Amino acid sequence: MSNQANQSPDREYKVYIPSTHQFVPVTKDFYYEYYRPIWCIQKEAQKHGQCMCPKSKLWRCDGCCLDCPYHSSGNVWSLDYEQELMGDKHEDPSADVESIVTDKILLGKLFKRLDELFPEARRIGELRMEGISERDIADILGMPRSTFRSRLEKVEALLREEYGDII
């Protein structure tokens, strides 16, 4: 059989309906419109090891992988998967409960003092973590950038005086 025989214009296009277990004759356009999304799902599932459908049964695929008897979990991990980390295996010899608690208390005091000196500091920190520039942060807070910078520098200088060894 030549390649031309497969491409003939009088080829009959059929769509398999799984619920009735029958083939329905359709137009070429409808055939491709119906099967293209299914083929994409098949290829993606095969790429991830989720489709174990034998080649002789691919015509039965309707794109609903969860109902398919040939579906497998593939390379997708479960949410219940617990991966061991190096920290789980080896304890940190320098970790000292007393120093951790002390650091937490000092950090709490530092944040409290920062809130007293510059109430907008928390909001500024959140905006910086989002990657927003200083100029945009100043606009959001409704102040000129120079005022914003000078306040930050004053607060930083005061905190360095009070908590110099920590900062």
DSSP file (Angstrom, degrees, kcal/mol; ACC not computed):
  #  RESIDUE AA STRUCTURE BP1 BP2  ACC     N-H-->O    O-->H-N    N-H-->O    O-->H-N    TCO  KAPPA ALPHA  PHI   PSI    X-CA   Y-CA   Z-CA
    1    1 A M              0   0    0      0, 0.0     2,-0.1     0, 0.0     5,-0.0   0.000 360.0 360.0 360.0 129.2    0.0    0.0    0.0
    2    2 A S    >>  -     0   0    0      1,-0.1     4,-0.8     0, 0.0     3,-0.6  -0.378 360.0-110.2 -85.7 166.3    1.5    3.3   -1.0
    3    3 A N  H 3> S+     0   0    0      1,-0.2     4,-1.0     2,-0.2     3,-0.5   0.823 116.2  64.1 -63.7 -30.9    1.4    6.5    1.1
    4    4 A Q  H 34 S+     0   0    0      1,-0.2     4,-0.3     2,-0.2     3,-0.2   0.833  93.8  60.2 -63.8 -31.7   -1.0    8.0   -1.5
    5    5 A A  H X4 S+     0   0    0     -3,-0.6     3,-0.8     1,-0.2    -1,-0.2   0.862 103.9  50.3 -65.6 -34.3   -3.7    5.4   -0.6
    6    6 A N  H 3< S+     0   0    0     -4,-0.8    -1,-0.2    -3,-0.5    -2,-0.2   0.778 111.8  48.9 -71.5 -25.6   -3.7    6.6    3.0
    7    7 A Q  T 3< S+     0   0    0     -4,-1.0    -1,-0.2    -3,-0.2    -2,-0.2   0.315  80.3 136.7 -96.2   7.0   -4.2   10.2    1.8
    8    8 A S    X   -     0   0    0     -3,-0.8     3,-1.4    -4,-0.3    -3,-0.1  -0.226  58.6-130.9 -62.5 144.3   -7.0    9.5   -0.6
    9    9 A P  T 3  S+     0   0    0      0, 0.0    -1,-0.1     0, 0.0    -3,-0.0   0.708 104.1  60.9 -69.0 -19.4   -9.9   12.0   -0.6
   10   10 A D  T 3  S+     0   0    0      2,-0.1    -2,-0.1     0, 0.0     2,-0.1   0.249  73.9 132.5 -93.2  15.6  -12.5    9.3   -0.4
   11   11 A R    <   -     0   0    0     -3,-1.4     2,-0.6     1,-0.1    17,-0.1  -0.404  58.3-126.3 -64.3 140.0  -11.1    8.0    2.9
   12   12 A E        -     0   0    0     -2,-0.1     2,-0.4    15,-0.0    15,-0.1  -0.808  19.5-151.8 -94.3 123.4  -13.9    7.4    5.4
   13   13 A Y  E     -A   26   0A   0     13,-0.6    13,-2.9    -2,-0.6     2,-0.4  -0.805  17.0-177.4 -96.9 132.4  -13.3    9.2    8.8
   14   14 A K  E     -A   25   0A   0     -2,-0.4     2,-0.4    11,-0.3     9,-0.0  -0.968  17.3-150.6-132.1 146.3  -14.9    7.6   11.9
   15   15 A V  E     -A   24   0A   0      9,-2.5     9,-2.6    -2,-0.4     2,-0.5  -0.956  19.8-132.0-114.7 132.7  -15.0    8.6   15.5
   16   16 A Y  E     -A   23   0A   0     -2,-0.4     7,-0.2    43,-0.2    -2,-0.0  -0.725  12.6-155.9 -86.5 128.3  -15.3    5.9   18.2
   17   17 A I  E >>> -A   22   0A   0      5,-3.1     4,-1.5    -2,-0.5     5,-1.3  -0.905   2.2-163.0-103.5 108.1  -18.0    6.5   20.8
   18   18 A P  T 345S+     0   0    0      0, 0.0    -1,-0.1     0, 0.0     5,-0.0   0.834  84.4  58.5 -63.1 -34.2  -16.9    4.6   24.0
   19   19 A S  T 345S+     0   0    0      1,-0.2    -2,-0.0     2,-0.1     0, 0.0   0.859 120.2  27.3 -67.0 -34.2  -20.4    4.7   25.7
   20   20 A T  T <45S-     0   0    0     -3,-0.5    -1,-0.2     2,-0.2     3,-0.1   0.519  99.5-131.5-102.7  -7.5  -22.0    2.9   22.7
   21   21 A H  T  <5 +     0   0    0     -4,-1.5     2,-0.3     1,-0.2    -2,-0.1   0.886  66.9 120.5  57.1  42.0  -18.9    1.0   21.6
   22   22 A Q  E   < -A   17   0A   0     -5,-1.3    -5,-3.1    -7,-0.0     2,-0.4  -0.928  63.4-123.8-133.9 157.1  -19.6    2.0   18.0
   23   23 A F  E     -A   16   0A   0     -2,-0.3    -7,-0.2    -7,-0.2    -9,-0.0  -0.834  22.5-158.9 -97.4 139.4  -17.9    4.0   15.2
   24   24 A V  E     -A   15   0A   0     -9,-2.6    -9,-2.5    -2,-0.4     2,-0.2  -0.979  19.6-123.1-119.3 126.7  -19.7    7.0   13.8
   25   25 A P  E     +A   14   0A   0      0, 0.0     2,-0.3     0, 0.0   -11,-0.3  -0.486  41.3 168.6 -69.4 136.1  -18.8    8.3   10.3
   26   26 A V  E     -A   13   0A   0    -13,-2.9   -13,-0.6    -2,-0.2     2,-0.1  -0.853  36.4 -86.5-139.3 172.3  -17.9   12.0   10.4
   27   27 A T     >  -     0   0    0     -2,-0.3     4,-2.4     1,-0.1     5,-0.1  -0.359  40.7-110.1 -77.3 163.9  -16.3   14.6    8.1
   28   28 A K  H  > S+     0   0    0      1,-0.2     4,-2.2     2,-0.2     5,-0.2   0.907 118.1  50.9 -61.2 -43.5  -12.6   15.1    7.9
   29   29 A D  H  > S+     0   0    0      1,-0.2     4,-2.4     2,-0.2    -1,-0.2   0.920 111.9  46.0 -62.3 -45.1  -12.7   18.4    9.7
   30   30 A F  H  > S+     0   0    0      2,-0.2     4,-2.5     1,-0.2     5,-0.2   0.903 109.5  56.4 -64.8 -40.1  -14.8   17.0   12.6
   31   31 A Y  H  X S+     0   0    0     -4,-2.4     4,-2.5     1,-0.2     5,-0.2   0.939 112.7  39.8 -56.1 -50.8  -12.5   14.0   12.8
   32   32 A Y  H  X S+     0   0    0     -4,-2.2     4,-2.2     1,-0.2    -1,-0.2   0.865 114.2  53.5 -70.6 -35.7   -9.4   16.2   13.4
   33   33 A E  H  < S+     0   0    0     -4,-2.4    -1,-0.2    -5,-0.2    -2,-0.2   0.866 114.6  42.8 -64.4 -35.5  -11.2   18.6   15.6
   34   34 A Y  H  X S+     0   0    0     -4,-2.5     4,-0.6    -5,-0.2    -2,-0.2   0.910 121.1  37.2 -76.6 -44.2  -12.4   15.7   17.8
   35   35 A Y  H  X S+     0   0    0     -4,-2.5     4,-2.9    -5,-0.2     5,-0.2   0.741  97.1  75.9 -87.7 -23.8   -9.1   13.8   17.9
   36   36 A R  H  X S+     0   0    0     -4,-2.2     4,-2.2     1,-0.2     5,-0.2   0.930  99.4  44.2 -57.6 -48.7   -6.4   16.5   18.1
   37   37 A P  H  > S+     0   0    0      0, 0.0     4,-2.2     0, 0.0    -1,-0.2   0.895 114.5  51.3 -62.3 -36.2   -7.0   17.4   21.8
   38   38 A I  H  X S+     0   0    0     -4,-0.6     4,-2.6     1,-0.2    -2,-0.2   0.915 109.1  49.9 -65.3 -42.4   -7.2   13.7   22.6
   39   39 A W  H  X S+     0   0    0     -4,-2.9     4,-2.7     2,-0.2    -1,-0.2   0.879 109.4  52.3 -64.0 -37.5   -3.9   13.0   20.8
   40   40 A C  H  X S+     0   0    0     -4,-2.2     4,-2.4    -5,-0.2    -2,-0.2   0.932 110.9  46.7 -62.6 -45.2   -2.3   15.9   22.8
   41   41 A I  H  X S+     0   0    0     -4,-2.2     4,-2.5     2,-0.2    -2,-0.2   0.915 112.6  50.8 -62.7 -43.0   -3.5   14.4   26.0
   42   42 A Q  H  X S+     0   0    0     -4,-2.6     4,-2.7     2,-0.2    -2,-0.2   0.946 111.7  46.2 -58.6 -50.7   -2.2   11.0   25.0
   43   43 A K  H  X S+     0   0    0     -4,-2.7     4,-2.4     1,-0.2    -1,-0.2   0.903 113.5  48.9 -62.1 -42.8    1.3   12.3   24.0
   44   44 A E  H  X S+     0   0    0     -4,-2.4     4,-1.6     2,-0.2    -1,-0.2   0.916 113.1  47.3 -63.8 -43.0    1.6   14.3   27.2
   45   45 A A  H  <>S+     0   0    0     -4,-2.5     5,-3.3     1,-0.2     6,-1.0   0.885 112.6  49.5 -66.2 -38.8    0.5   11.3   29.3
   46   46 A Q  H ><5S+     0   0    0     -4,-2.7     3,-1.2     4,-0.2    -2,-0.2   0.894 107.8  54.6 -65.8 -38.9    3.0    9.1   27.5
   47   47 A K  H 3<5S+     0   0    0     -4,-2.4    -1,-0.2     1,-0.3    -2,-0.2   0.857 112.8  42.8 -62.5 -35.3    5.8   11.6   28.0
   48   48 A H  T 3<5S-     0   0    0     -4,-1.6    27,-2.3    -5,-0.1    -1,-0.3   0.300 116.9-111.7 -95.1   8.5    5.1   11.5   31.7
   49   49 A G  T < 5S+     0   0    0     -3,-1.2    25,-0.4    25,-0.2    -3,-0.2   0.737  86.7 116.1  72.3  22.8    4.7    7.7   31.9
   50   50 A Q      < +     0   0    0     -5,-3.3    22,-2.4    -6,-0.2     2,-0.6   0.654  59.0  68.5 -97.4 -18.4    1.0    7.9   32.7
   51   51 A C  B     +B   71   0B   0     -6,-1.0    20,-0.2    20,-0.2    -1,-0.1  -0.905  45.7 165.2-108.1 113.4   -0.3    6.2   29.6
   52   52 A M        +     0   0    0     18,-2.3    19,-0.1    -2,-0.6    -1,-0.1   0.006  27.2 143.9-110.3  24.7    0.5    2.5   29.3
   53   53 A C        -     0   0    0     17,-0.1     5,-0.1     1,-0.1    -2,-0.1  -0.475  52.5-120.8 -68.9 128.0   -2.1    1.9   26.6
   54   54 A P    >   -     0   0    0      0, 0.0     3,-2.2     0, 0.0     4,-0.5  -0.364  23.3-113.9 -67.4 152.5   -0.9   -0.7   24.0
   55   55 A K  G >  S+     0   0    0      1,-0.3     3,-1.0     2,-0.2     4,-0.3   0.820 115.4  61.3 -57.9 -32.0   -0.7    0.6   20.4
   56   56 A S  G 3  S+     0   0    0      1,-0.2    -1,-0.3     2,-0.1     3,-0.1   0.653 108.4  43.8 -70.6 -13.1   -3.5   -1.7   19.4
   57   57 A K  G X  S+     0   0    0     -3,-2.2     3,-1.9     1,-0.1     4,-0.3   0.363  79.5 101.3-111.7   3.6   -5.9    0.0   21.8
   58   58 A L  G X  S+     0   0    0     -3,-1.0     3,-1.6    -4,-0.5    -2,-0.1   0.810  72.9  66.8 -60.3 -29.6   -5.0    3.7   21.2
   59   59 A W  G 3  S+     0   0    0     -4,-0.3    -1,-0.3     1,-0.3   -43,-0.2   0.719  94.2  60.0 -64.1 -19.8   -8.1    4.1   19.0
   60   60 A R  G <  S+     0   0    0     -3,-1.9    -1,-0.3   -43,-0.0    -2,-0.2   0.594  78.3 117.3 -83.3 -10.0  -10.3    3.5   22.1
   61   61 A C    <   +     0   0    0     -3,-1.6   -45,-0.1    -4,-0.3   -23,-0.1  -0.343  35.4 176.5 -65.3 131.8   -8.8    6.6   23.9
   62   62 A D        -     0   0    0      2,-0.1    -1,-0.1    -2,-0.1     3,-0.1   0.271  54.4-106.0-115.2   7.8  -11.2    9.3   24.7
   63   63 A G  S    S+     0   0    0      1,-0.2     2,-1.1   -25,-0.1     3,-0.1   0.443  87.6 118.5  84.4  -0.3   -8.8   11.6   26.5
   64   64 A C    >   +     0   0    0      1,-0.2     3,-0.9     2,-0.1     4,-0.5  -0.743  36.7 175.0 -99.7  86.1  -10.2   10.8   30.0
   65   65 A C  G >   +     0   0    0     -2,-1.1     3,-1.0     1,-0.2     6,-0.2   0.804  68.4  63.9 -66.6 -32.6   -7.1    9.2   31.5
   66   66 A L  G 3  S+     0   0    0      1,-0.3    -1,-0.2    -3,-0.1     5,-0.1   0.791 106.6  44.5 -66.9 -26.1   -8.4    8.7   35.1
   67   67 A D  G <  S+     0   0    0     -3,-0.9    -1,-0.3     3,-0.0    -2,-0.2   0.553  91.5 107.6 -89.6  -8.9  -11.1    6.3   33.8
   68   68 A C    X   -     0   0    0     -3,-1.0     3,-1.3    -4,-0.5    -7,-0.0  -0.481  65.6-144.3 -77.0 135.5   -8.7    4.4   31.6
   69   69 A P  T 3  S+     0   0    0      0, 0.0    -1,-0.1     0, 0.0    -4,-0.0   0.667 101.4  56.8 -70.2 -14.2   -7.6    0.9   32.6
   70   70 A Y  T 3  S+     0   0    0     -5,-0.1   -18,-2.3     2,-0.0     2,-0.3   0.283  80.8 117.8 -99.0   9.6   -4.1    1.6   31.2
   71   71 A H  B <   +B   51   0B   0     -3,-1.3     2,-0.3    -6,-0.2   -20,-0.2  -0.566  38.5 177.8 -79.6 138.2   -3.5    4.7   33.3
   72   72 A S        -     0   0    0    -22,-2.4    -2,-0.0    -2,-0.3    -7,-0.0  -0.887  41.8-109.5-133.1 168.3   -0.6    4.7   35.8
   73   73 A S    >   -     0   0    0     -2,-0.3     3,-1.3     1,-0.2   -23,-0.2   0.795  51.9-179.3 -71.4 -27.1    0.8    7.3   38.1
   74   74 A G  T 3   -     0   0    0    -25,-0.4   -25,-0.2     1,-0.2    -1,-0.2  -0.320  59.2 -26.2  66.6-143.7    4.0    7.8   36.0
   75   75 A N  T 3  S+     0   0    0    -27,-2.3     2,-0.5     2,-0.1    -1,-0.2   0.183 104.5 112.5 -94.6  17.7    6.6   10.3   37.2
   76   76 A V    <   -     0   0    0     -3,-1.3     2,-0.2   -28,-0.2   -28,-0.0  -0.800  61.8-138.1 -92.1 126.6    4.1   12.4   39.2
   77   77 A W        -     0   0    0     -2,-0.5     2,-0.1     1,-0.1    -2,-0.1  -0.527  16.5-115.0 -84.0 150.3    4.6   12.3   43.0
   78   78 A S    >   -     0   0    0     -2,-0.2     3,-1.3     1,-0.1    -1,-0.1  -0.416  20.8-120.2 -75.1 156.7    1.8   12.0   45.4
   79   79 A L  T 3  S+     0   0    0      1,-0.2    -1,-0.1    -2,-0.1    -2,-0.0   0.722 115.9  60.4 -68.9 -19.5    1.2   14.9   47.9
   80   80 A D  T 3  S+     0   0    0      2,-0.1    -1,-0.2     0, 0.0     2,-0.2   0.513  77.6 120.2 -83.1  -4.8    1.8   12.3   50.6
   81   81 A Y    <   -     0   0    0     -3,-1.3     2,-0.6     1,-0.1    -4,-0.0  -0.409  48.5-161.2 -65.3 128.1    5.3   11.7   49.3
   82   82 A E        -     0   0    0     -2,-0.2     2,-0.4     2,-0.0    -1,-0.1  -0.938   1.9-161.4-115.7 112.6    7.9   12.4   52.0
   83   83 A Q        -     0   0    0     -2,-0.6     2,-0.3     1,-0.0    -2,-0.0  -0.765  20.2-124.0 -93.4 133.7   11.4   13.0   50.7
   84   84 A E        -     0   0    0     -2,-0.4     2,-0.3     3,-0.0    -1,-0.0  -0.601  26.1-156.0 -77.1 134.8   14.2   12.7   53.2
   85   85 A L    >>  -     0   0    0     -2,-0.3     3,-1.2     1,-0.1     4,-0.9  -0.697  29.2-110.8-104.9 161.6   16.4   15.8   53.4
   86   86 A M  H >> S+     0   0    0      1,-0.3     4,-2.2    -2,-0.3     3,-0.7   0.857 119.0  59.8 -61.1 -33.6   20.0   15.9   54.6
   87   87 A G  H 34 S+     0   0    0      1,-0.2    -1,-0.3     2,-0.2     5,-0.1   0.758  99.3  58.0 -65.6 -23.6   18.8   17.8   57.7
   88   88 A D  H <4 S+     0   0    0     -3,-1.2    -1,-0.2     1,-0.1    -2,-0.2   0.790 112.3  39.8 -73.6 -27.8   16.6   14.9   58.6
   89   89 A K  H << S+     0   0    0     -4,-0.9     2,-0.5    -3,-0.7    -2,-0.2   0.844 117.8  41.8 -91.2 -37.6   19.6   12.5   58.7
   90   90 A H  S  < S-     0   0    0     -4,-2.2     2,-0.2     2,-0.0    -1,-0.2  -0.947  73.6-141.8-120.4 124.5   22.3   14.7   60.3
   91   91 A E        -     0   0    0     -2,-0.5    -3,-0.1    -3,-0.1     3,-0.0  -0.576  28.2-109.6 -83.0 148.2   21.6   16.9   63.3
   92   92 A D    >   -     0   0    0     -2,-0.2     3,-1.1     1,-0.2    -1,-0.1  -0.655  22.5-158.3 -78.9 116.1   23.4   20.2   63.4
   93   93 A P  T 3  S+     0   0    0      0, 0.0    -1,-0.2     0, 0.0    -2,-0.0   0.785  91.5  54.2 -67.8 -25.1   26.0   20.1   66.1
   94   94 A S  T 3  S+     0   0    0     -3,-0.0     2,-0.3     2,-0.0    -2,-0.1   0.582  80.8 111.3 -85.1  -8.0   26.1   23.9   66.5
   95   95 A A    <   -     0   0    0     -3,-1.1     2,-0.4     4,-0.0     3,-0.1  -0.516  45.9-178.3 -70.2 125.2   22.4   24.1   67.0
   96   96 A D     >  -     0   0    0     -2,-0.3     4,-2.2     1,-0.1     3,-0.2  -0.991  26.3-146.6-130.6 122.3   21.8   25.2   70.5
   97   97 A V  H  > S+     0   0    0     -2,-0.4     4,-2.5     1,-0.2     5,-0.2   0.878  99.8  54.8 -57.8 -40.2   18.2   25.6   71.9
   98   98 A E  H  > S+     0   0    0      1,-0.2     4,-2.3     2,-0.2    -1,-0.2   0.916 109.4  45.6 -62.1 -44.3   19.3   28.4   74.1
   99   99 A S  H  > S+     0   0    0     -3,-0.2     4,-2.6     2,-0.2    -1,-0.2   0.867 112.0  52.4 -69.2 -34.8   20.7   30.5   71.3
  100  100 A I  H  X S+     0   0    0     -4,-2.2     4,-2.1     2,-0.2    -2,-0.2   0.930 112.1  45.0 -65.2 -44.7   17.7   29.8   69.0
  101  101 A V  H  X S+     0   0    0     -4,-2.5     4,-2.3     2,-0.2    -2,-0.2   0.905 113.4  50.9 -65.5 -41.6   15.3   31.0   71.7
  102  102 A T  H  X S+     0   0    0     -4,-2.3     4,-2.6    -5,-0.2     5,-0.2   0.926 110.0  49.6 -61.8 -45.2   17.5   34.0   72.5
  103  103 A D  H  X S+     0   0    0     -4,-2.6     4,-2.5     1,-0.2    -1,-0.2   0.895 109.9  51.4 -61.0 -39.8   17.6   35.0   68.8
  104  104 A K  H  X S+     0   0    0     -4,-2.1     4,-2.1     2,-0.2    -1,-0.2   0.910 110.8  47.7 -65.1 -41.6   13.8   34.6   68.5
  105  105 A I  H  X S+     0   0    0     -4,-2.3     4,-2.2     2,-0.2    -2,-0.2   0.929 113.3  47.9 -64.2 -45.4   13.3   36.9   71.5
  106  106 A L  H  X S+     0   0    0     -4,-2.6     4,-2.5     1,-0.2    -2,-0.2   0.888 110.3  52.0 -63.7 -39.0   15.8   39.5   70.2
  107  107 A L  H  X S+     0   0    0     -4,-2.5     4,-2.5    -5,-0.2    -1,-0.2   0.901 108.5  51.4 -64.0 -40.3   14.1   39.4   66.7
  108  108 A G  H  X S+     0   0    0     -4,-2.1     4,-2.1     2,-0.2    -2,-0.2   0.914 111.5  47.1 -61.3 -43.5   10.7   40.0   68.3
  109  109 A K  H  X S+     0   0    0     -4,-2.2     4,-2.6     2,-0.2    -2,-0.2   0.895 110.8  52.7 -64.1 -40.1   12.1   43.0   70.2
  110  110 A L  H  X S+     0   0    0     -4,-2.5     4,-2.3     1,-0.2    -2,-0.2   0.920 110.6  46.2 -62.8 -44.5   13.8   44.3   67.0
  111  111 A F  H  X S+     0   0    0     -4,-2.5     4,-2.2     2,-0.2    -1,-0.2   0.885 111.8  52.1 -65.3 -38.1   10.5   44.1   65.1
  112  112 A K  H  X S+     0   0    0     -4,-2.1     4,-1.6     2,-0.2    -2,-0.2   0.926 111.9  45.6 -63.5 -44.2    8.6   45.8   68.0
  113  113 A R  H  X S+     0   0    0     -4,-2.6     4,-2.5     1,-0.2     5,-0.2   0.890 110.8  53.5 -66.1 -39.3   11.1   48.7   68.0
  114  114 A L  H  X S+     0   0    0     -4,-2.3     4,-2.9     1,-0.2     7,-0.3   0.890 107.0  52.0 -62.7 -39.4   11.0   49.0   64.2
  115  115 A D  H  < S+     0   0    0     -4,-2.2    -1,-0.2     1,-0.2    -2,-0.2   0.862 110.3  49.3 -64.3 -35.4    7.2   49.3   64.4
  116  116 A E  H  < S+     0   0    0     -4,-1.6    -2,-0.2     1,-0.2    -1,-0.2   0.924 117.9  38.7 -68.1 -43.9    7.5   52.1   67.0
  117  117 A L  H  < S+     0   0    0     -4,-2.5    -2,-0.2     1,-0.3    -3,-0.2   0.884 136.2  11.1 -75.3 -39.1   10.1   54.0   64.9
  118  118 A F    ><  -     0   0    0     -4,-2.9     3,-2.4    -5,-0.2     4,-0.3  -0.730  61.5-172.5-146.9  87.0    8.6   53.4   61.4
  119  119 A P  T >  S+     0   0    0      0, 0.0     3,-0.6     0, 0.0     4,-0.4   0.753  86.5  59.2 -57.3 -27.1    5.1   51.9   61.3
  120  120 A E  T 3> S+     0   0    0      1,-0.2     4,-2.4     2,-0.1     5,-0.2   0.487  78.0  97.4 -79.5  -0.6    5.2   51.5   57.5
  121  121 A A  H <> S+     0   0    0     -3,-2.4     4,-2.6    -7,-0.3    -1,-0.2   0.878  79.8  50.6 -59.9 -42.2    8.3   49.2   57.8
  122  122 A R  H <> S+     0   0    0     -3,-0.6     4,-2.3    -4,-0.3    -1,-0.2   0.928 111.7  47.7 -61.9 -44.2    6.4   46.0   57.6
  123  123 A R  H  > S+     0   0    0     -4,-0.4     4,-2.4     2,-0.2    -1,-0.2   0.898 111.2  51.6 -63.3 -40.0    4.5   47.1   54.5
  124  124 A I  H  X S+     0   0    0     -4,-2.4     4,-2.6     1,-0.2    -2,-0.2   0.915 109.0  50.9 -62.9 -42.9    7.8   48.2   52.9
  125  125 A G  H  X S+     0   0    0     -4,-2.6     4,-2.1     2,-0.2    -2,-0.2   0.912 110.2  49.0 -60.6 -43.2    9.3   44.8   53.7
  126  126 A E  H  X S+     0   0    0     -4,-2.3     4,-1.1     2,-0.2    -2,-0.2   0.917 112.3  48.3 -62.3 -43.5    6.4   43.0   52.0
  127  127 A L  H  <>S+     0   0    0     -4,-2.4     5,-2.0     1,-0.2     4,-0.2   0.884 110.7  50.8 -66.5 -37.9    6.6   45.3   48.9
  128  128 A R  H ><5S+     0   0    0     -4,-2.6     3,-1.5     1,-0.2    -1,-0.2   0.884 106.0  55.4 -65.7 -37.4   10.3   44.7   48.7
  129  129 A M  H 3<5S+     0   0    0     -4,-2.1    -1,-0.2     1,-0.3    -2,-0.2   0.785 103.2  56.4 -65.6 -26.0    9.8   41.0   48.9
  130  130 A E  T 3<5S-     0   0    0     -4,-1.1    -1,-0.3    -3,-0.2    -2,-0.2   0.520 121.9-110.8 -80.8  -5.8    7.5   41.3   45.9
  131  131 A G  T < 5 +     0   0    0     -3,-1.5     2,-0.3     1,-0.3    -3,-0.2   0.710  62.5 155.8  86.5  21.1   10.3   42.9   44.0
  132  132 A I      < -     0   0    0     -5,-2.0    -1,-0.3     1,-0.1    -2,-0.1  -0.638  42.6-115.6 -84.7 139.2    8.9   46.4   43.8
  133  133 A S     >  -     0   0    0     -2,-0.3     4,-2.3     1,-0.1     5,-0.2  -0.211  21.4-111.6 -71.6 162.3   11.4   49.3   43.4
  134  134 A E  H  > S+     0   0    0      1,-0.2     4,-2.7     2,-0.2     5,-0.2   0.892 117.7  54.3 -60.6 -41.0   12.0   52.0   46.0
  135  135 A R  H  > S+     0   0    0      1,-0.2     4,-1.9     2,-0.2    -1,-0.2   0.916 110.5  45.5 -61.3 -43.3   10.4   54.6   43.8
  136  136 A D  H  > S+     0   0    0      2,-0.2     4,-2.4     1,-0.2    -1,-0.2   0.875 111.5  52.4 -68.7 -36.9    7.2   52.6   43.4
  137  137 A I  H  X S+     0   0    0     -4,-2.3     4,-2.4     2,-0.2    -2,-0.2   0.925 108.6  50.8 -63.2 -43.5    7.1   51.9   47.1
  138  138 A A  H  X>S+     0   0    0     -4,-2.7     5,-2.5     1,-0.2     4,-0.9   0.901 110.6  49.5 -60.6 -40.6    7.4   55.6   47.9
  139  139 A D  H  <5S+     0   0    0     -4,-1.9     3,-0.4     3,-0.2    -1,-0.2   0.909 109.9  50.7 -63.8 -42.0    4.5   56.3   45.4
  140  140 A I  H  <5S+     0   0    0     -4,-2.4    -2,-0.2     1,-0.2    -1,-0.2   0.898 112.5  46.2 -62.7 -40.4    2.4   53.6   47.1
  141  141 A L  H  <5S-     0   0    0     -4,-2.4    -1,-0.2    -5,-0.1    -2,-0.2   0.607 114.5-120.4 -79.0 -11.2    3.1   55.1   50.5
  142  142 A G  T  <5S+     0   0    0     -4,-0.9    -3,-0.2    -3,-0.4    -2,-0.1   0.879  72.6 109.6  77.8  39.3    2.4   58.6   49.2
  143  143 A M  S   <S-     0   0    0     -5,-2.5    -1,-0.3    -6,-0.1    -2,-0.1  -0.971  73.9 -92.6-140.7 156.3    5.7   60.3   49.9
  144  144 A P     >  -     0   0    0      0, 0.0     4,-2.3     0, 0.0     5,-0.1  -0.308  36.1-118.5 -64.8 153.6    8.6   61.5   47.8
  145  145 A R  H  > S+     0   0    0      1,-0.2     4,-2.8     2,-0.2     5,-0.2   0.870 113.4  55.5 -62.8 -36.8   11.4   59.0   47.2
  146  146 A S  H  > S+     0   0    0      2,-0.2     4,-2.5     1,-0.2    -1,-0.2   0.904 109.3  46.5 -64.6 -40.9   14.0   61.3   49.0
  147  147 A T  H  > S+     0   0    0      2,-0.2     4,-2.4     1,-0.2     5,-0.2   0.918 112.3  51.3 -64.4 -43.5   11.8   61.4   52.2
  148  148 A F  H  X S+     0   0    0     -4,-2.3     4,-2.1     1,-0.2    -2,-0.2   0.936 112.1  45.9 -58.0 -48.7   11.3   57.7   52.0
  149  149 A R  H  X S+     0   0    0     -4,-2.8     4,-2.5     1,-0.2    -2,-0.2   0.909 112.1  50.5 -63.7 -43.3   15.1   57.1   51.7
  150  150 A S  H  X S+     0   0    0     -4,-2.5     4,-2.4     1,-0.2    -1,-0.2   0.898 110.4  49.5 -65.8 -39.4   16.0   59.6   54.5
  151  151 A R  H  X S+     0   0    0     -4,-2.4     4,-2.6     2,-0.2     5,-0.2   0.925 111.2  49.7 -63.2 -43.7   13.4   57.9   56.9
  152  152 A L  H  X S+     0   0    0     -4,-2.1     4,-2.5    -5,-0.2    -2,-0.2   0.924 111.8  48.3 -60.3 -43.9   14.8   54.5   56.1
  153  153 A E  H  X S+     0   0    0     -4,-2.5     4,-2.3     2,-0.2    -1,-0.2   0.897 111.8  49.3 -65.3 -40.6   18.4   55.7   56.7
  154  154 A K  H  X S+     0   0    0     -4,-2.4     4,-2.5     2,-0.2    -2,-0.2   0.932 113.0  46.7 -63.4 -45.9   17.4   57.3   60.1
  155  155 A V  H  X S+     0   0    0     -4,-2.6     4,-2.5     1,-0.2     5,-0.2   0.909 112.3  50.5 -63.6 -41.9   15.6   54.2   61.3
  156  156 A E  H  X S+     0   0    0     -4,-2.5     4,-2.1    -5,-0.2    -1,-0.2   0.906 110.4  49.7 -63.1 -41.0   18.5   52.0   60.2
  157  157 A A  H  X S+     0   0    0     -4,-2.3     4,-1.8     2,-0.2    -2,-0.2   0.918 111.8  48.4 -64.1 -43.5   21.0   54.3   62.1
  158  158 A L  H  X S+     0   0    0     -4,-2.5     4,-2.2     1,-0.2    -2,-0.2   0.921 112.4  48.0 -62.5 -44.0   18.9   54.2   65.3
  159  159 A L  H  X S+     0   0    0     -4,-2.5     4,-3.2     1,-0.2    -1,-0.2   0.850 108.9  54.0 -67.3 -33.3   18.6   50.4   65.1
  160  160 A R  H  < S+     0   0    0     -4,-2.1     4,-0.3    -5,-0.2    -1,-0.2   0.870 109.0  49.7 -67.2 -35.6   22.3   50.0   64.6
  161  161 A E  H  < S+     0   0    0     -4,-1.8     3,-0.5     2,-0.2    -2,-0.2   0.941 120.1  35.3 -64.5 -47.0   22.9   52.1   67.7
  162  162 A E  H  < S+     0   0    0     -4,-2.2    -2,-0.2     1,-0.2    -3,-0.2   0.881 135.8  21.8 -77.2 -39.6   20.5   50.1   69.8
  163  163 A Y  S >X S+     0   0    0     -4,-3.2     4,-2.1    -5,-0.2     3,-1.2  -0.273  76.6 145.7-123.5  44.8   21.1   46.6   68.3
  164  164 A G  T 34 S+     0   0    0     -3,-0.5    -1,-0.1    -4,-0.3    -3,-0.1   0.829  70.2  50.8 -55.8 -40.2   24.6   47.1   66.7
  165  165 A D  T 34 S+     0   0    0      1,-0.2    -1,-0.3    -3,-0.1    -2,-0.1   0.713 114.2  44.8 -75.1 -18.3   25.9   43.6   67.3
  166  166 A I  T <4        0   0    0     -3,-1.2    -2,-0.2     1,-0.1    -1,-0.2   0.878 360.0 360.0 -90.1 -43.4   22.8   41.9   65.8
  167  167 A I     <        0   0    0     -4,-2.1    -2,-0.1    -8,-0.2    -1,-0.1   0.475 360.0 360.0 -77.8 360.0   22.3   44.0   62.6
